[in-house]
Amino acid sequence: MIVIPAIDVDVVVVEGTTPSALRAGAGHYPDTPLPCEIGNVAIAGHRTTYGRPFHNLDLLKVGDRITLETPIGPC
């Protein structure tokens, strides 16, 4: 799950960024580290279609918390 309280995001994150994956939720780019691993995780999501999980992304401010909740814990 990706949780961004400042913009009311609480969305499942699936593996992949194909149209079918993004219809299910936000998508993890397979060529980037998994959440909680070292490196930059990349998550895709639409602002206007496929459930529009990131429709208010432009309202984020520096310091707003973004949490990825995984089976092994949050990061």
Buried (B, 14 or more C-beta within 10 A) or exposed (E): BBBBEEBEBEBEBBEBBEEEBBEBBBBBBEEEEBBEEEEEBEBBBBEEEBBEBBBBEEEBEEEEEBBBBEEEEEE
